[in-house]
Amino acid sequence: MTIDALGRKCPIPIIMLAERINQVATGGVVAVLADDPAAFTDVPAWCRLKSHEHVGSYELPQGGWSIHVRRNY
């Protein structure tokens, strides 16, 4: 699943992730597309807080990141 949060300021990318992560199977990966610098640190912090796995953050050619989160439960 891909969540397009480009152009949105935190905490909106986190809220979008929290609302949709349960729509993927346990072990599935969600890609959050975000260009707000706060999302680069806030999404991994949310993962630690909620016991999901931050797989990695990858730079997008147009700016921003694709932040991958694995659903653990």
N, C-alpha and C positions, 0 to 999 in steps of 0.2 A: 504494500500500500504506500502511496505517496501523498503527503499532506503539503499542499502549496501554501506556505505562509510568507511568501516573498512580498515585501512591501508592508508587512505588518510588524508593529512594535511589540516587544514583550510586555505583558505576559501572554499575548494572543497565541503565539506558536505553541506555548506550553498548554494552554487551555485546549487548543485544537488537538494536540497529541493526547491529552488526558481523556477527551471525549471520544476519541476514535481507536485507541490502542486495543480495546476489547473486541474490536471488529476483526482482528487478525487472530489466527490460531496461536496457541502457546508455542513459542519457538520461532514464530514468524517475525519478520523485520518490517519496520515502518521507517520510511525515509521522510524526514521533515526538511523541506526546502525553506531556508530562512536567510535573510540578509541583514537583520538587526544584530549588531555585534553582541548584544546581551544574550541572544539565543545560543551563541557559540559556547558560552559557559553555563547558561541556565538549563539547557536541555540535558547535558551530562549530569548536572547537579540534581535535576528532577529524577533521572534514572537511579542515582544512588539512593535518593530519598524513598523512591517507590519500589526498589529492588528489581528494576529492569536493567538490561545490559546496554551500555553505550558501546556500540560496535565500532564506530568511527565517525569522524567528520571530514568531509571531502569538499574541497573548493570547487565552486561552479564557475564555468568559463565567463558567465555574465556577471559574476560577483555573488557573494554569499556562499552558503554551504548546503550540502546535502548531509544531514545529521541522521545517522542510522541507529535505530533503537530496536533491540530484540525483546519481545514480550516474554517474560520469564514465568508468568502464572496466569 
